[in-house]
Structure formats: structure tokens, C-alpha cells
Amino acid sequence: MDTRAARYFKWLLFWQQQGRCCYCGEHVVLTYRPYDAARPYAATLEHLQRRADGGTDRPSNLAMACKHCNNTRGGRDWLSYASWRRNEF
């Protein structure tokens, strides 16, 4: 996905998700400055079904997650990971 499309979808998902991470529900910061983009609460695009598992770049497979959740999900299923992050287990 090119940078322009990624920025558009990140902005769209930020608006749709009311500025909250799809996993932990915490507020995220939508920024394009490199210093802020490296912070754990920076907004990132997340593939719900990982590309390694056959997921695509289609909008229906994208969500916005904080950088911390995006980096720590690993190979877990997105729904199980979201439940774990919200202490629903």
C-alpha cells in the first residue's frame, strides 16, 4: 500500500474508531512526524488477518491499532488478542 493510501485509511479509521485502538481501546495519536510515530500510543494500520496468513490490504481487513498492540500481537488471532488486551479472559 502506498503512503498516500495508508495515510487516508489511517485517518478514516481514526475517525471511525473515535481515536481508539482496536485492541486495547486506549486513545491513539495520529501523527506523521517520525519522533511521534515511534511512540507506543502512535496510530498504526493493522491487518486483522495477517498478510503472512493470507490477509490482504483491502479496507475490510484493516483496523487502526496503537503501536504497542501492533508490535506485540505476534501470530495471535486478532479477536483473541483484543479480548486478552481488554482483560476479558
C-alpha positions in Angstrom: 0.0 0.0 0.0 1.5 3.3 -1.0 2.0 6.1 1.6 -0.9 8.3 0.4 -3.4 5.4 0.6 -2.0 4.4 4.0 -2.4 7.9 5.4 -6.0 8.1 4.0 -7.0 4.8 5.6 -5.3 5.7 8.9 -7.2 9.0 9.0 -10.5 7.2 8.1 -10.1 4.5 10.7 -9.1 7.1 13.3 -12.4 8.8 12.7 -14.5 5.6 12.6 -12.9 4.2 15.7 -13.2 7.5 17.6 -9.4 7.7 18.0 -9.1 4.4 19.9 -7.0 1.3 19.4 -9.0 -1.6 18.1 -7.3 -3.9 20.6 -6.9 -2.1 23.9 -9.4 0.7 23.4 -6.9 3.4 24.5 -6.7 6.7 22.7 -4.0 6.9 20.0 -2.2 9.8 18.4 -2.5 10.3 14.7 0.8 11.8 13.5 3.2 11.6 10.7 6.3 13.0 12.5 8.9 10.3 12.8 9.6 11.2 16.5 5.9 10.8 17.5 5.3 7.8 15.2 7.8 5.8 17.2 5.9 6.2 20.5 3.8 3.3 21.8 0.5 5.2 21.5 1.0 6.2 17.9 -1.7 5.1 15.4 -0.7 2.3 13.0 -2.6 0.4 10.4 -3.2 -3.2 11.4 -4.1 -6.2 9.2 -6.8 -8.1 11.1 -5.9 -11.3 9.2 -2.1 -11.1 8.9 -0.6 -10.9 5.4 1.5 -13.9 6.4 -1.7 -15.9 6.8 -3.2 -14.7 3.5 -4.6 -11.4 4.6 -5.0 -8.6 2.1 -4.7 -4.8 2.0 -8.4 -4.5 1.5 -10.2 -1.9 3.7 -12.3 -4.7 5.3 -9.1 -6.3 6.6 -7.6 -3.1 8.1 -8.0 -1.5 11.5 -6.2 1.1 13.5 -4.1 0.0 16.5 -1.6 1.6 18.8 2.0 0.8 18.0 2.3 -1.2 21.2 -0.6 -3.5 20.4 0.5 -3.8 16.7 4.0 -4.8 17.8 3.0 -7.3 20.5 0.2 -9.2 18.7 2.5 -11.6 17.0 0.8 -14.6 15.4 -2.3 -14.5 17.6 -5.8 -14.2 16.1 -7.0 -10.6 16.2 -10.2 -11.3 18.2 -8.4 -13.4 20.8 -5.7 -10.8 21.2 -8.3 -8.0 21.6 -10.1 -10.0 24.3 -6.8 -10.6 26.1 -5.7 -6.9 25.9 -9.1 -5.8 27.4 -8.8 -8.4 30.2 -11.9 -10.2 29.1 -10.4 -13.7 29.7 
